[in-house]
Amino acid sequence: MPYFFGIGLHVIVAIYFAVHAVRHRQNIYWLFMLFAFPMLGSLVYLFAVYLPSLRQSRGAYVATRAITQFVDPNRAVREARAQFDRAPTVASRMRLGAALLEAGDAPGAIEHYQAAANGPFADDPALLLGLARAQFALERYADADATLTRLFAVDPSMRNQAQPALLHARSQAALGAPGTRAAFEAALACASDAAPRCLFADWLAAQPSQADRTRAAALYEEILRDGQHWPRYAREHNREWLARAQSGRASLAGR
């Protein structure tokens, strides 16, 4: 009986890997290997294909990053600072600034970004974007908006990239600028993920127009509907936006 159980288990594992091979469009010879040599073929497939594919997946990346931040939250800052101490270049200064910003140290980040912005690479798009992010984090919205305007003048293609477009819309909204609506529309055209839709909906919900509040409700509903079909890592990654959409929808329904 244990003998037949072992054979059945090997076949089940082989079938699982065969389905994985078909879905990921692996070479047809893997199917032959899996079923001609159920145990050996499965072991080879496990180490040659399956585990490497997990390491490259978005879910694995998010999980690995979360674990790393939990176990050693200061690792990125420590490594970036060590590199900057060894070679205080503009690139290493920018890396340190980005690491500090991700760690929640916006004052430390802006110090490095501003120092880099005073040098010969003052018009570097990545530098300007990092500086604008740090300024926004410190609620220096006018400075962030001015930096983004400079960024778009230096590299007009950045207007069509998700992160700078959304940051521009958020800066405009914080300033109460007349270009806020157009900035959010541009951000939505660059990316259709939850963050720009939710932030635009939040802004629309605060407007006096019924048409704006109706569109806000539609955006909240769209986020929640799409969220039902996201994989687990995507729902976890967008947990804040899903909660805000739920809250926003309820708030509008109560008016």
C-alpha positions, -999 to +999 in steps of 0.1 A: +000+000+000+027+026+008+044+017-025+012+026-045+008+057-023+043+068-032+037+063-069+005+083-067+022+112-050+050+113-076+023+114-104+004+142-086+036+162-083+044+156-120+010+167-130+013+199-110+047+207-126+032+198-160+005+224-156+031+249-145+051+241-176+022+245-200+011+278-184+046+292-185+052+280-221+081+258-212+097+235-238+076+204-246+105+181-236+097+189-199+064+171-202+082+140-214+107+143-186+080+147-160+059+117-170+087+094-182+106+099-150+080+111-124+103+115-094+136+124-111+119+146-137+100+165-110+132+171-090+150+184-120+120+207-130+118+219-094+154+232-093+158+241-130+125+259-136+100+261-108+121+277-080+138+303-103+104+313-116+092+319-080+122+341-074+114+362-104+077+366-097+062+398-084+047+381-054+081+366-044+097+400-048+072+417-026+074+390+000+112+390+000+113+427+003+089+427+032+108+400+050+141+419+045+126+451+058+112+433+089+144+415+097+168+443+089+148+475+082+180+497+081+199+475+056+192+496+025+203+528+043+233+512+059+245+498+025+238+531+007+257+551+034+286+527+032+288+531-005+286+569-002+314+569+024+336+548+000+328+569-031+309+601-025+297+604-061+264+620-072+251+585-080+259+572-045+245+604-029+212+599-049+211+562-038+215+573-002+188+599-005+164+574-020+171+549+008+166+575+035+133+586+019+121+550+017+130+547+054+109+577+063+138+601+069+127+629+045+149+656+061+180+634+057+170+626+021+164+662+011+198+672+024+215+648+000+192+656-029+198+693-025+235+688-023+235+668-055+212+694-072+238+721-067+263+703-088+268+696-125+240+670-125+214+695-114+192+687-144+194+649-140+157+637-142+162+610-115+177+636-092+149+661-098+123+634-092+139+623-059+142+659-048+105+665-056+095+634-037+115+645-006+100+680-008+065+666-010+071+643+020+081+674+040+049+692+028+069+717+009+043+715-019+052+747-037+089+736-039+079+701-051+056+716-078+085+739-089+109+710-090+085+690-111+080+719-135+117+720-139+118+682-144+091+683-172+110+711-189+143+691-188+126+659-199+091+663-213+087+625-214+085+624-176+050+639-179+039+606-193+054+585-165+033+573-136+052+584-106+061+620-116+026+625-131+008+615-099+032+635-077+025+665-099-013+660-094-009+656-057+012+687-054-013+707-074-041+694-052-023+703-020-018+738-034-054+741-045-041+750-080-065+754-109-046+727-129-054+700-104-081+683-125-059+682-156-030+669-137-050+640-123-064+632-157-029+631-170-019+608-141-048+585-149-037+583-185-002+572-174-013+545-150-046+529-142-036+513-109-054+520-076-034+550-063-041+576-089-077+565-092-083+567-054-065+600-050-084+615-079-116+602-064-107+617-030-102+651-047-134+648-067-154+638-036-144+671-020-157+692-049-191+710-047-202+696-081-226+666-080-211+654-113-177+653-096-190+633-066-208+609-090-175+603-108-157+598-075-182+572-065-176+554-098-139+555-093-142+540-058-165+513-071-141+505-099-112+501-075-132+478-053-145+458-082-111+453-097-096+444-063-118+413-062-098+399-091-063+408-079-040+381-067-032+381-030+000+401-032-017+428-052-045+431-027-019+433+001+002+459-018-030+480-024-045+475+010-044+512+018-062+522-014-088+495-010-096+507+025-097+543+013-120+534-016-143+515+008-144+544+032-149+570+004-177+550-012-195+548+022-190+585+029-205+594-005-234+571+000-242+587+034-245+622+019 
